[in-house]
């Protein structure tokens, strides 16, 4: 199993719009070619053909395949393998058995039903799962609800619980976690706030459905120059101490703080 290194901005692109594939890949850190919700049933075959002939960097490409219950896993995977893509996103993942159905391929398990959230830890533990992502609208719809958000744009409690549950399950199994999309594509300010919360909470990436949200996501996940300087200074000081707690500029520094500092420095890799 490979480590999930894509991110922080993952941009969905309809699988039946090959004219957008290259642009989507150029504008994001990784593109998610969609065979599920973004493609009408009548266009699924054309979408598979477009993806099969796509010439994109496999290291920065994910294909979202349909849920196992749809019965099109084999056809979807044929297109994936023809394109040389090595990572898929499995829609509406509800169990480790769903992941097993895909065979030996890296899987971003999209958890977006009540059963999927309940089984999140089991799903995250599967050897082929490299990341978990959660989905708000499908989740609420699966329970008979009508909206994942309140009138002020904040998530309802059930969505917040699902978000936290998926994040905790992923991290408990040492896997990456991807935050859900924000459907209001014009609200770039809201996307920035939500992305900052995702980064601070421990998510490794955030998905989006429009290029307008790529910049806010990148800004949120990239530490400031001040944060980077502090992190590097703390880590340098830690080299002078053989473990244990030490004082740095009046602040107690222990292993959890050092982990934060290492994560900050690691995120500078996306600055290019």
C-alpha positions, 0 to 999 in steps of 0.5 A: 500500500502506498502512502497518500501524498496528494493534496491539499486541494483535490478538484472534482472533474466530471468524467464525461468532460475530457476537455476539462481534464488537463485544466482541472489537473493544472489548477489543483494539487490532484484531480478527481475524475468522477464516474459517479454523481457528476455524470448522468446515467446515460453518459457513464459509458462515454465517461469511462471511455474518456477516462480510459484514454486520459493522459494524466499524471497517475501520481496526481489523479484519482478516479471516483468509481460508483458505489459497489451496490451500483454493480458497475465496479468491473466496468469502472475499474477497466477504465481506471486500469486502462488510464494507468491510474493507481488510486480510486475513490469509492463512493458510498463506502459502507464496509471493508468488504466494499473495499475488498471488492476493488482488488489490489488498488489504493482506495480513498474510501468516501464515507457518506452514509450512516452505515459508512460512518458507523463502520469508519474504523473498520474501513480505515483499517483495510490494507488498501485504504490510503485515506478516508473522505466524508460527504455531508449531503449524501450522508444527511440524505441517507438518513432522510434529512434535507440539509447538512447545514444550518441557515448560517452555513454551519454544519448541523450536529450530525454532520459535525459528528460524522466529520469528526468520526471519519477524521478520528477513524482515519488517524487511528489507523494511520491513514490520511483524511480528506474534508468534504466539499463546500457546495457554495462555489461563490463563497470563497471566504467561507471556503477559506474559513472551513479549510483553515479549520480542516487543516487545524483539525488534522485533515490532510486535504480538502476536496472541491467542485470548482477551481474557485476553491483551490486557492483558499484551500491552498492558503489554509493548508500552507503555514505562514512564514512566521509559523514555518520559522517558529517550527524550524527554530523549535525543531532545531532547539529540540536537537540540543535536548535529548528528549523530554520537555524544554523551554523555548522562548517562555513556552513549554515544548514537549513531544505533541508540540514537536509533532505540530512543528514537524507537520508545519514544516512538512506542509511547506512541500506544497509551497512550490 
